[in-house]
Amino acid sequence: MLVYAVFGDPVKHSLSPAMQNAAFSALGLSARYLAFRVRWERLRDAILGAEAMGFGGLNLTIPLKEEALKVVVPDENAAAMGAVNTVAFGEGGRIRGYNTDGWGALRALEGAGVRVGGRRVLVIGAGGAAKAIARQLALSGAEVSIANRDPRRALDLAVAVGGRGYSLADLDRLVPEADVVVNATSVGMREDDPRLVEGSLFREGQTVFDIVYNRETELLKDAAGAGAQVLDGIPMLVWQGALSIEIWTGRKAPVDVMERAVREELRNR
Ligand code: NAP
């Protein structure tokens, strides 16, 4: 039996074991996916240990995605993003790093019938997930604007992806103008989080995508109330995990099974 794992700190609430184990079962693979709390300063030991023990592959989550670049050989995409969320073990001890977050976001949007090419996309946030999403959507032909609490990070990301960078104070103007609004911050994960966007700024004909996946956020409730198309973070979670499976096994991942497993796990919490 092959062992796969997600490393993170904290990692207790990760949905990946439920999602990936459901996928392995549906594919008829003899594999088990586990979660391990790994401190960032022990990441090298943990990755080398997993390779030595013959693990099938790894996912990495907060706060390990950047640190992993010191241990693995990243592909061009992960190197450009400065973050790795998928680790694959190859012949002769080769350890490769990938980042499937941006692709996951693109597939989630496409699955909802949203094409980003030539459209105005506003990404709120400039952290790890925002970097992956802004890069992928820009590569797919979107006109990308980035607004972040720390505007310097928005400007740096805008330069990297060929977009424009702003502060959150510009949201009043940017939100109504955008065809697609992506919340790529962690705001909304907790019930008592403040509102990032005034609800009256959303409009019909717009798509609002919140990558937070642990609860229905106020942002999405407001956007739906304004008649916008809404998309939560679960399809992105599923697609980024699906691509990890395809990297590790070469098999097409059963995304419907994975999405059902994630939604059931969330209902049972
Ligand atoms: P991160 O690197 O820590 O970035 C956090 C981002 O949120 C930064 O832009 C930060 O702004 C902003 N932020 C945090 N608190 C804020 C506040 N009170 N007001 C305004 N902005 C605030 O985290 P990440 O890895 O990008 O993850 C962000 C979120 O995406 C998390 O909720 C995570 O669970 C989710 N996520 C979802 C998926 C999925 O598949 N659906 C995948 C990856 C991540 P500053 O730069 O100013 O600090």
Boltz pocket constraint, residues with backbone or C-beta under 6 A from the ligand:
constraints:
  - pocket:
      binder: B
      contacts: [[A, 62], [A, 101], [A, 104], [A, 124], [A, 125], [A, 126], [A, 127], [A, 128], [A, 129], [A, 130], [A, 148], [A, 149], [A, 150], [A, 153], [A, 183], [A, 184], [A, 185], [A, 186], [A, 187], [A, 189], [A, 210], [A, 211], [A, 212], [A, 213], [A, 233], [A, 234], [A, 236], [A, 237], [A, 238], [A, 240]]
      max_distance: 6.0
